[in-house]
Every structure is written in structure tokens, then in C-alpha cells.
Amino acid sequence: MAKQTSPIITLLSLLILLFTISITTEGTKKTSYGVHNVNDYHYRKLFVFGDSYADTGNFLNSPSYKPPYGITFPRQPSGRFSDGRVLTDYIASTLNIKSPAPYSLRNSSDLQFGINFAYGGTGVFNTFLKGPNMTTQIDTFEELIKQKIYTKSDIDSSVALVSFAGNDYFPYLFKDGINIKEILVFGASLIKQLSINLKRIHSVGINKIAIGLLEPVGCLPVITKTYDKCHAVINLLVMKHNEVLLQAVQDLNKENESVFVTLDLYKSFLSVIETMQKNSTVGNVLRPCCVPESSIYRCGSVDERGQKKYSLCDNPELSFFWDDIHPTQNGWDAVYKMVQASLSL
């Protein structure tokens, strides 16, 4: 005769099962970037290097920590050089993780999603701003790896974003008369160093590294001034930079089996701008949402009485540029939709 199970044992088994389901459900949290299990720390991680196109809060004393920055997301200044999300946020979303903690805030932030070393205003070499250039950012990353904050499997499955928006070039572009030969010579040395930087990031063990091509700098409001049209000569120089960089990445991939991918910010910026220009409700697409009263001020400037020295558009969602250099969240959203497939994540 089959042995019967005690009703008490059956009841206890059901209670244990329900308790287990309850714990599992409680341990799963939905965030703005998807569903994450808070008990599972094996997320893919994102490590970010570069400048203000990727910075999410490292430049602590910058305008990005003052109004009106952040008015769209997270509805207050957060250190992003935009009204809302920037490139880093969109890539993190694709990885189904929260944006990695800025290195400057590492002591008060969770590092399980990676770290963002990008620092607004910096470049491959030292720039006008006293901040960590890309070499220094990678030095810091290597030090953290030596401290075994992340395991080998963490690094093997991670992704790196390298942002270069052109800060190194600006001193050459604001001279009286553009010296094309001088810029081309400098650009060659810059890309040589950028290639070294990419190799260093890969040598740590990261096997997917995305590098942004240079955006059409000639279309930035800081260059166009009157917002009427893009600067054709500067954009030709940008195209040459991207051509040399693409060749450098191709050479690196011959050694490393397609570790490196490029995000074509040049074509995507121009495509989005052209599309918006065809929309009659947008107005002047090259005009930023946040415009200073004069050249001595910038977006977010106030006088000694706290009076705003800038004007703000009614709807940032209808603008491509936020300030004189950076896209709005709307701009980044449209650009990212065009480059996302290149990541192959």
C-alpha cells in the first residue's frame, strides 16, 4: 500500500514554496531601464571614458550641476550636459542596466553597473580645462582593476564607451584663420594616441569597445554663432578625422577580432538635423534651446542678483541642440536610434 503524506507536511511544503516565490518576487525590481534582480550582481557592466557627451556627473563644479540643466531628466541638475539623458544613458539602457556611477561620486554610489570616468571639457590630451584627460581616466581604471573591485568575468562581459567630441581641436578652430595643415598634423597625432588608449582599454580584458566618430563640429552653435548654416570647411576637416580614425579602428580589429565598433555621430547628427529642418514646426534647428544673452554669458548664467542671463525655449523636445555644444535629450534619442545597431549588443 502506498505511503500517505501527512497533511501537516503537505501544508509546510506549500508554505515554504509560497515563501520562496515571495522572496523571488520581492528581489526583482523594475527600474526606468528595465527589470533587474537585486539579488543578482552579474550584470553586464559599462565603463565610460571621454568628455561631456558621455559625462553623467563627474565635473562637480560645472554648469551641468546648475539650472536649467536636467529639466527634462531627472528634472533637476544631475551633472549631465543636457536637459536630460546623454549617450551613456542610452547605451546603459540597451544593456538593461542603470547608468554607471560617475567616478567622482563613487563613494556614495553603487558600482555594480560599471563606472563612468568621462569628464566634461577634457580630451585625448590636456585641454583648456583642468580635468583628467583620457590617458589619466584609463590610468584610474587600471588602478581599480588592480584593486580587484571587479572580477575577470565582470570585465570579460563588459562594454566600454569612448567619447571624443573634439575638445582638443577647439583651440585650432577659434584662431584667426583656420590652418588646415596644422589641424591635419595635430589630428594624426591625436588619433595615434587615441589608438593607444583603445588598446589599453582592451588589454584590461574588455572585449566590446565603442568609439564615437566626431560629430559635425561645424554645425555646433558655438561655431555657427548666428545659427544660419554649418561651417563647411570645419566639417570637411571632421570628415578627414573620421576617415583616419576608421582606418585606425580597422587596423586594430585585424589584431583583435572585431573588438572595436564605431558610432557614426557625424552622419547621425546631420541626418537628424536634416529631418528636423524639413519639419516646419521646429524652426531654426541649429539654434539651441538655451541661449545666453551675450557672448560673456553661457547657458545657466545668472548675475549677482540671481537674474537669469539666458533664454530658454518653450519645449526642449522640439530642439536638437540644448546649449552651444550639446544635444538635447530629444537630439540624443534620435541620434542613438540611428547608431544603436552598430553596437551589436
Disulfide bonds with the S-S distance in Angstrom:
Cys219-Cys230 2.03
Cys289-Cys313 2.00
Cys290-Cys299 2.11
